[in-house]
Each structure stands twice: as structure tokens, then as C-alpha cells.
């Protein structure tokens, strides 16, 4: 018994422990290889599924793009077909339409040129400050001399007051307050009439137009009255419409001034 117990409790030699350790390592390696062998099929299956999904997505995308291209292709050539149809249409005359367009453009250019000349290059004129518009003979005479309110760009001409028929003298003014509303010619008088009175004894001038120039202003008036002012050295008595056109509101402001005049 003592011998058996001694044998039983005697520790194993050191090389026996090393052998057991090596056997355990070999077992662990074998188990690891078995686990790896078991996991490979699952990994391969997962990768295959990913590739299949990717391939399906590409196929669907290509199909949609192809369908869109085919749909747009159905409109190709419509513009060309319409152009060909218009050109071949018996009622379509390209030359005629081109000629009409060119004619309209030329007409517009001509009109624009004419308007430009009218606005920028008007005829030189004599500007009239006032005209007796109530007398037809005076209006006709004034039209041969100048115009009322010419364009601002028109060159103003000055009347030559040194020619035949022109005279120079002192002119006064008169109004309703210092006279009356009845003139020698029978025409009614007011403070805005573009009329004048001549000295008594010159009744033959009644109804005649007369050009009166003061400084650079020109008025074409009508002789409608006579007065006793010759003894004061005056040749004309101006109505209100005349001296107002010269820039003077009343007879007192006007006073007596020198004018150039000519009877027509």
C-alpha cells in the first residue's frame, strides 16, 4: 500500500507537462480551423447577395434610361418635317414674304428719316409774336411773312425793315378805358385785340393788315380805327393785343416807343 500510495502521489515528470501543453495547443488550432471552415460558406453567401443586388440596380437603371431616350427620340425631326412641309406648301412663298419684310423695313426707315429731318432741320422762319386771327385778310398776309410758335430748333430770320414801303415812327397805345368799344370800322374793340388805329384822314387804310416790328418781335395787326394823335407826333395807336405781344401789359408800361411798320 505504501508503495502504491507513493507511486500515486508522485508528480508527473516535467516532460509530461510539456507534452500535455503541446497537445492542448494542437487541439485549439484544430478547433479554430473548424470554426473558420464553418464560417466561409456564410461569408460567401453574403457577398454573393450584395453583388446580385448591385447588378439588379444597374440593369433597372439602364432600362429606364433607355426608355427615356427612346421616348425623346420620337420627337426628333419634327422641326425639319415642318420646315420641309412649309417649303413645299404651294401657299408658302418665301421670296414674297422676304420682299414684303424688306419693303416694310425700307418704308419705316424712310419715315424715320423724314421725321428726323423735320424735327432737327426745320426751315428758317420769321417768328410772329401775334396775329389778328379775327381777320381773314390779315391771317393770309401773315402766312406769307412768318409763323406763330415755330419749332425751337428752327433758325429765326429777321425782317429787313429798310426795304420799300417800310416806315419808322412813334407809337402810343390805347384801351377801352381811354376810348370806347366801338371803332371807326365798326368792329368791336377790347383790350386784347391785335388791332391799331391810324391818324384821322387815313380812313383808306381801314381793314388793311400792317406789319409792326419792335426790337426783335413782329406782329401782324389790322387797321380798325382812327384817332387824333398825329398832332402829338405819333403814327400809330396800338391795341392791347399788340403791345402785350411786345411784352408790355398796359398802355402806361408801353408809353410811347419807336416802331417800324409797313401797310400791306
TORKOL-282979 format. One record per residue (C-alpha): residue number from 1; residue in one letter; x, y, z. Coordinates in steps of 0.5 Angstrom, whole numbers, m for minus. Each point is the difference from the previous one (the first is absolute). Last residue first. Layout:
// residues N
i/aa/x/y/z
NUM/A/X/Y/Z $
...
This chain:
// residues 264
i/aa/x/y/z
264/X/m100/291/m194 $
263/X/2/6/5 $
262/X/7/0/3 $
261/X/3/2/7 $
260/X/6/1/4 $
259/X/m1/2/7 $
258/X/2/6/4 $
257/X/m3/0/7 $
256/X/m5/4/4 $
255/X/m3/m3/7 $
254/X/0/m7/0 $
253/X/0/m1/7 $
252/X/m6/5/0 $
251/X/m3/m3/m5 $
250/X/m1/m7/3 $
249/X/4/m7/1 $
248/X/6/2/m4 $
247/X/4/m6/m3 $
246/X/m1/1/m8 $
245/X/m5/m4/0 $
244/X/m4/4/5 $
243/X/1/6/m4 $
242/X/m3/m3/m6 $
241/X/m6/m4/4 $
240/X/m2/7/4 $
239/X/m1/4/m7 $
238/X/6/4/m2 $
237/X/m1/8/m2 $
236/X/4/1/m6 $
235/X/4/6/m4 $
234/X/1/4/6 $
233/X/3/7/0 $
232/X/m5/3/5 $
231/X/m4/4/m5 $
230/X/m1/m7/m3 $
229/X/m4/m3/6 $
228/X/m7/2/m3 $
227/X/m2/m7/m1 $
226/X/m2/m5/m5 $
225/X/m2/m8/1 $
224/X/0/m7/m3 $
223/X/7/m1/m3 $
222/X/1/m7/1 $
221/X/6/m3/3 $
220/X/6/m4/m2 $
219/X/5/0/6 $
218/X/8/m1/0 $
217/X/5/0/6 $
216/X/7/1/m1 $
215/X/0/7/2 $
214/X/m7/3/m1 $
213/X/m2/m2/m7 $
212/X/m7/1/m3 $
211/X/m3/m3/m6 $
210/X/m7/3/m2 $
209/X/m6/m3/m3 $
208/X/m5/4/m3 $
207/X/m7/1/2 $
206/X/0/7/1 $
205/X/6/3/m4 $
204/X/m5/5/m4 $
203/X/m2/3/6 $
202/X/7/4/0 $
201/X/m3/7/2 $
200/X/0/m1/7 $
199/X/6/m4/3 $
198/X/1/m7/0 $
197/X/m3/m5/5 $
196/X/3/m7/1 $
195/X/m3/m7/1 $
194/X/2/m6/4 $
193/X/m6/0/4 $
192/X/1/m2/7 $
191/X/m2/7/4 $
190/X/m7/m1/m4 $
189/X/m3/4/m6 $
188/X/m6/m2/m4 $
187/X/1/1/m8 $
186/X/m4/5/m3 $
185/X/6/3/m4 $
184/X/0/6/4 $
183/X/1/m4/7 $
182/X/m5/m1/5 $
181/X/2/m3/7 $
180/X/2/7/2 $
179/X/6/4/2 $
178/X/4/1/6 $
177/X/m3/m5/4 $
176/X/m1/m5/m6 $
175/X/8/1/m2 $
174/X/5/4/m3 $
173/X/7/m1/m2 $
172/X/6/5/m3 $
171/X/4/m1/m6 $
170/X/6/5/m2 $
169/X/2/m1/m7 $
168/X/4/m4/m6 $
167/X/m2/m2/m6 $
166/X/1/m6/m5 $
165/X/m4/0/m7 $
164/X/7/m2/m4 $
163/X/5/m3/4 $
162/X/4/2/7 $
161/X/m4/m4/4 $
160/X/3/m7/m2 $
159/X/m3/m5/5 $
158/X/4/m4/4 $
157/X/0/m8/m1 $
156/X/0/m5/6 $
155/X/3/m6/m1 $
154/X/m5/m6/1 $
153/X/3/m4/6 $
152/X/m6/2/5 $
151/X/m5/m1/m5 $
150/X/m4/5/m2 $
149/X/m6/4/4 $
148/X/m3/4/m5 $
147/X/2/0/m7 $
146/X/3/5/m5 $
145/X/m1/5/m5 $
144/X/m4/m3/m5 $
143/X/m5/m3/5 $
142/X/m1/7/3 $
141/X/m3/2/m6 $
140/X/m5/m5/0 $
139/X/m1/1/7 $
138/X/m1/7/m1 $
137/X/m5/m1/m6 $
136/X/m4/m5/4 $
135/X/m1/5/6 $
134/X/m1/m3/7 $
133/X/6/m3/1 $
132/X/4/6/1 $
131/X/7/m2/0 $
130/X/5/0/6 $
129/X/7/m1/1 $
128/X/2/m3/m7 $
127/X/6/m4/m1 $
126/X/4/1/m6 $
125/X/2/m7/m3 $
124/X/6/m4/m1 $
123/X/m3/m7/m3 $
122/X/1/m5/5 $
121/X/6/m5/1 $
120/X/m1/m4/6 $
119/X/m7/m1/0 $
118/X/m2/m1/m7 $
117/X/7/m3/m2 $
116/X/m1/m5/6 $
115/X/m8/m1/m2 $
114/X/3/m1/m8 $
113/X/5/m5/2 $
112/X/m5/m4/5 $
111/X/m5/m1/m6 $
110/X/6/m2/m5 $
109/X/2/m5/5 $
108/X/m7/m3/1 $
107/X/m1/0/m7 $
106/X/6/m4/m1 $
105/X/m2/m5/5 $
104/X/m7/m1/m2 $
103/X/3/m1/m7 $
102/X/5/m5/2 $
101/X/m5/m4/4 $
100/X/m4/0/m6 $
99/X/5/m3/m4 $
98/X/2/m5/5 $
97/X/m7/m3/0 $
96/X/0/0/m8 $
95/X/6/m4/0 $
94/X/m2/m5/5 $
93/X/m7/m1/m4 $
92/X/m4/m5/4 $
91/X/m7/m2/m3 $
90/X/3/m5/m4 $
89/X/3/m4/6 $
88/X/7/m3/m1 $
87/X/3/5/4 $
86/X/m5/0/6 $
85/X/0/m8/m1 $
84/X/8/0/0 $
83/X/0/4/6 $
82/X/m5/m4/4 $
81/X/4/m6/m1 $
80/X/6/3/2 $
79/X/m3/2/6 $
78/X/m3/m7/2 $
77/X/7/m3/m2 $
76/X/1/m3/7 $
75/X/m7/0/4 $
74/X/0/m8/1 $
73/X/7/0/2 $
72/X/m2/3/7 $
71/X/m4/m6/1 $
70/X/6/m5/m2 $
69/X/5/4/4 $
68/X/m5/0/6 $
67/X/m1/m8/m1 $
66/X/8/m1/0 $
65/X/1/4/6 $
64/X/m5/m4/4 $
63/X/3/m7/m2 $
62/X/7/2/1 $
61/X/m3/2/7 $
60/X/m3/m7/1 $
59/X/6/m4/m2 $
58/X/5/4/4 $
57/X/m5/m1/7 $
56/X/0/m7/m2 $
55/X/7/m1/0 $
54/X/1/3/6 $
53/X/m5/m4/4 $
52/X/4/m6/m3 $
51/X/7/2/2 $
50/X/m3/1/7 $
49/X/m3/m7/0 $
48/X/6/m3/m2 $
47/X/4/3/5 $
46/X/m5/m2/6 $
45/X/0/m7/m3 $
44/X/8/m1/0 $
43/X/0/3/7 $
42/X/m5/m6/2 $
41/X/4/m5/m3 $
40/X/7/2/3 $
39/X/m3/0/7 $
38/X/0/m8/1 $
37/X/7/0/m3 $
36/X/3/5/5 $
35/X/m3/m3/6 $
34/X/3/m7/m2 $
33/X/7/4/m1 $
32/X/m1/3/7 $
31/X/m2/m7/3 $
30/X/6/m3/m3 $
29/X/5/5/3 $
28/X/m3/m1/7 $
27/X/1/m7/0 $
26/X/7/1/m2 $
25/X/1/5/5 $
24/X/m3/m5/5 $
23/X/5/m6/m2 $
22/X/6/5/0 $
21/X/m2/1/7 $
20/X/m1/m7/2 $
19/X/7/m2/m3 $
18/X/3/6/4 $
17/X/m3/m3/7 $
16/X/3/m7/m2 $
15/X/7/3/m1 $
14/X/0/3/7 $
13/X/m1/m7/3 $
12/X/m7/m2/4 $
11/X/m1/2/7 $
10/X/1/m7/5 $
9/X/m7/0/3 $
8/X/m2/m7/m3 $
7/X/7/m3/0 $
6/X/1/2/8 $
5/X/m7/m3/1 $
4/X/1/m7/m4 $
3/X/7/m1/4 $
2/X/m3/2/7 $
1/X/m6/m5/m2 $
